[in-house]
Amino acid sequence: MTDTRNIIDARACSDEALQAIGSDVLIVGSGAAACAMATRLLAEGLKVTLLETGDNLVNSDSSPFFEIANQEPFGLSFQIGGATNLWSGRVAPLEDVDLTSGNDWPLERAELDGYYQQAIELLQLKPIGAIDQVPAYDGGSRPWREFVSDPAVSVKRFQWSRPAFNGQDYLKALAGKNPDLTIVYNCRVLQVLPTAAGDRVGAVRAAIGEGRTVELSAPEFVLCAGGLENPRIMLNSRQGGFLANDNIGRFFSTHPKANVGRIHLFKTVKTAGPLFSDHKSGSSSLRFGVGVRKGQKRDQLNHYVQFSPRFESIGLKLLEHAQHVVAAGEGGDRPQSTLRRRLTSALAVVGQVAFNVIGKMGLLGPGGSILVVRGFFDQHPNAEHRVELSDARDPHGLPKGVVRWSLTEDDQASIREFLDELSGLLLRHNIGKLISTLPPAGKPWDITGIHSHFMGTTRMGRSADMSVIDRDGRVHGVDNLYAAGASVFTSYGYANPVLTVMALAMLTADKICQRHKTKAGNP
Ligand SMILES: Cc1cc2nc3c(=O)[nH]c(=O)nc-3n(C[C@H](O)[C@H](O)[C@H](O)COP(=O)(O)OP(=O)(O)OC[C@H]3O[C@@H](n4cnc5c(N)ncnc54)[C@H](O)[C@@H]3O)c2cc1C
């Protein structure tokens, strides 16, 4: 990679040179959250440094740092830009019900509107209001028209970031234009270190290669290291009463997804609309799904399904296999070879192109008589689903993380109930018969795909009893430590996380700017 004055390989820099960079805010990580956070902070004139463990190539091998035995592989990349080098670009906001149905968020959905708009602008997408105006179905079939306007049907509207926003390209361009941004790569943050009083962070301890560590300080620190590493860094930083909060690492979730059935249609339908295939609408590309509305019940989960023509479904299965290859890594404590990392980087780009093509496959046939039903599921927040420390050690001698997660009986029951309701609605509107392919009760569910939405592990809330950070994104009880990313989600909903990750990171960035200005006596 070609370094510039403000894109720096930590291995080529002395400790003194790194310590002399000088910034108002040190951000750990450079993925979706860090991109949004840095953008806002720089716009307000703050000096920002990103400390990134990876370099410019995909590195999905989490095995040196996490135990993932008996689980599906993790989709992540320790790389400049993080998982935005792999993501598919599907975007939607959280709904009101996600923040209200007994979920303890300290924010109202309306408070996020302005930040969603900023995230939409960063991703160069259409405003949410404009997408809400697009008809869910305007084809020739009366049953489908009536189905989508049934008050019990909740149409889930997604747009695609196409080509998918890439954090690495974005940050390199931003650093090229803005000398107040410094990106230090090959720099893995191990711990945040408290000051003697224990109520603030004084520095982060970072590893540069094996055997060399350096302490870097700044007035404010933000963890944007993803839903697995944010809690692991905090857990590995505990000393005395510092970061003793028992909620760190808890309430993990990961949006289980899988094909869950087929609809045998009573009458074929043209698959050219956004309900059945990727659909161009002006400068946007759209795809819609279907949930059911049950009123604002306290324990309501917000699932949805996507209807896929069979061509598309086969293409998606093949792509998922390829994503397994990228995510699987080599295992063990050996670093991946550069050749393998170059290959997986190339595969990630090919995968994103393939994804765009697959979305159009619904258009291949004149009409479909069978639709594959792909489910994307919400989960009940569960304190026992967690990232915790194991007895095994990482290459820097710190405890690895271990992820404990399952699809509980309550979650499974909610998914079955949802599919039953959907099945009833499809019959009532004379559309077709939904044949579930879910396993019988008591049998294991093959329902995860890859884990790629790591949510909840440093959740937001009103008090330290139930959460790790407050409504500003600041860690309870620690004056200058913040967290951003999907780890701050209090509940999960159905929406893929990036839009909310960016919106919340921008909200937190504003709070940091306000504090900075107040401290500088310059409100
Ligand atoms: C295959 C795939 C498809 C996806 N598709 C979608 C989609 O269509 N829509 C959507 O909304 N979401 C999607 N996602 C999820 C989305 O990419 C993530 O939710 C999002 O990137 C999370 O942002 P983040 O900044 O919290 O974490 P990340 O983007 O993972 O960034 C974390 C960063 O921190 C760095 N880091 C980690 N540990 C350390 C450390 N100790 N020190 C220094 N740096 C560290 C990492 O290298 C990385 O750069 C997908 C993910 C995958 C893997």
The ligand as an SDF file (V2000), in Angstrom:
LIG
                    3D

 53 58  0  0  0  0  0  0  0  0999 V2000
  -20.6910  -10.4890    3.9290 C   0  0  0  0  0  0  0  0  0  0  0  0
  -21.3510   -9.3490    4.6540 C   0  0  0  0  0  0  0  0  0  0  0  0
  -22.4720   -8.7410    4.1070 C   0  0  0  0  0  0  0  0  0  0  0  0
  -23.0900   -7.6830    4.7860 C   0  0  0  0  0  0  0  0  0  0  0  0
  -24.1420   -7.0580    4.1790 N   0  0  0  0  0  0  0  0  0  0  0  0
  -24.7230   -6.0030    4.8040 C   0  0  0  0  0  0  0  0  0  0  0  0
  -25.7730   -5.2790    4.1620 C   0  0  0  0  0  0  0  0  0  0  0  0
  -26.1710   -5.5700    3.0390 O   0  0  0  0  0  0  0  0  0  0  0  0
  -26.3140   -4.2330    4.8280 N   0  0  0  0  0  0  0  0  0  0  0  0
  -25.8940   -3.8370    6.0830 C   0  0  0  0  0  0  0  0  0  0  0  0
  -26.4370   -2.8800    6.6360 O   0  0  0  0  0  0  0  0  0  0  0  0
  -24.9090   -4.5200    6.6970 N   0  0  0  0  0  0  0  0  0  0  0  0
  -24.3020   -5.5610    6.0920 C   0  0  0  0  0  0  0  0  0  0  0  0
  -23.2710   -6.2210    6.7010 N   0  0  0  0  0  0  0  0  0  0  0  0
  -22.8820   -5.8140    8.0730 C   0  0  0  0  0  0  0  0  0  0  0  0
  -22.0650   -4.5370    8.0970 C   0  0  0  0  0  0  0  0  0  0  0  0
  -20.9910   -4.6300    7.1960 O   0  0  0  0  0  0  0  0  0  0  0  0
  -21.5810   -4.2860    9.5280 C   0  0  0  0  0  0  0  0  0  0  0  0
  -22.7110   -4.2360   10.3840 O   0  0  0  0  0  0  0  0  0  0  0  0
  -20.8390   -2.9630    9.6630 C   0  0  0  0  0  0  0  0  0  0  0  0
  -19.7250   -2.9160    8.8030 O   0  0  0  0  0  0  0  0  0  0  0  0
  -20.4070   -2.7720   11.1090 C   0  0  0  0  0  0  0  0  0  0  0  0
  -19.6890   -1.5800   11.2040 O   0  0  0  0  0  0  0  0  0  0  0  0
  -18.6110   -1.3770   12.3650 P   0  0  0  0  0  0  0  0  0  0  0  0
  -17.8920   -0.1170   12.0720 O   0  0  0  0  0  0  0  0  0  0  0  0
  -19.2760   -1.5130   13.6780 O   0  0  0  0  0  0  0  0  0  0  0  0
  -17.6470   -2.6470   12.2370 O   0  0  0  0  0  0  0  0  0  0  0  0
  -16.6790   -3.0760   11.0590 P   0  0  0  0  0  0  0  0  0  0  0  0
  -17.1410   -2.5550    9.7590 O   0  0  0  0  0  0  0  0  0  0  0  0
  -16.4780   -4.5290   11.2190 O   0  0  0  0  0  0  0  0  0  0  0  0
  -15.3290   -2.3210   11.4190 O   0  0  0  0  0  0  0  0  0  0  0  0
  -14.5720   -2.6400   12.5620 C   0  0  0  0  0  0  0  0  0  0  0  0
  -13.1590   -2.1740   12.3150 C   0  0  0  0  0  0  0  0  0  0  0  0
  -12.3920   -2.2780   13.5090 O   0  0  0  0  0  0  0  0  0  0  0  0
  -11.1310   -2.8720   13.2160 C   0  0  0  0  0  0  0  0  0  0  0  0
  -10.6690   -3.4830   14.4590 N   0  0  0  0  0  0  0  0  0  0  0  0
  -11.1880   -4.5650   15.0820 C   0  0  0  0  0  0  0  0  0  0  0  0
  -10.5050   -4.7960   16.2150 N   0  0  0  0  0  0  0  0  0  0  0  0
   -9.5610   -3.8420   16.3130 C   0  0  0  0  0  0  0  0  0  0  0  0
   -8.5760   -3.5540   17.2860 C   0  0  0  0  0  0  0  0  0  0  0  0
   -8.4450   -4.2910   18.3860 N   0  0  0  0  0  0  0  0  0  0  0  0
   -7.7450   -2.5030   17.0740 N   0  0  0  0  0  0  0  0  0  0  0  0
   -7.8600   -1.7340   15.9490 C   0  0  0  0  0  0  0  0  0  0  0  0
   -8.8020   -1.9750   14.9910 N   0  0  0  0  0  0  0  0  0  0  0  0
   -9.6480   -3.0050   15.1920 C   0  0  0  0  0  0  0  0  0  0  0  0
  -11.4540   -3.8410   12.0960 C   0  0  0  0  0  0  0  0  0  0  0  0
  -10.3110   -4.2150   11.3890 O   0  0  0  0  0  0  0  0  0  0  0  0
  -12.4340   -3.0230   11.2680 C   0  0  0  0  0  0  0  0  0  0  0  0
  -11.7850   -2.1420   10.3950 O   0  0  0  0  0  0  0  0  0  0  0  0
  -22.6090   -7.2550    6.0450 C   0  0  0  0  0  0  0  0  0  0  0  0
  -21.4740   -7.8570    6.5910 C   0  0  0  0  0  0  0  0  0  0  0  0
  -20.8370   -8.8880    5.9040 C   0  0  0  0  0  0  0  0  0  0  0  0
  -19.6220   -9.5010    6.5180 C   0  0  0  0  0  0  0  0  0  0  0  0
  1  2  1  0
  2  3  1  0
  2 52  2  0
  3  4  2  0
  4  5  1  0
  4 50  1  0
  5  6  2  0
  6  7  1  0
  6 13  1  0
  7  8  2  0
  7  9  1  0
  9 10  1  0
 10 11  2  0
 10 12  1  0
 12 13  2  0
 13 14  1  0
 14 15  1  0
 14 50  1  0
 15 16  1  0
 16 17  1  0
 16 18  1  0
 18 19  1  0
 18 20  1  0
 20 21  1  0
 20 22  1  0
 22 23  1  0
 23 24  1  0
 24 25  2  0
 24 26  1  0
 24 27  1  0
 27 28  1  0
 28 29  2  0
 28 30  1  0
 28 31  1  0
 31 32  1  0
 32 33  1  0
 33 34  1  0
 33 48  1  0
 34 35  1  0
 35 36  1  0
 35 46  1  0
 36 37  1  0
 36 45  1  0
 37 38  2  0
 38 39  1  0
 39 40  1  0
 39 45  2  0
 40 41  1  0
 40 42  2  0
 42 43  1  0
 43 44  2  0
 44 45  1  0
 46 47  1  0
 46 48  1  0
 48 49  1  0
 50 51  2  0
 51 52  1  0
 52 53  1  0
M  END
$$$$
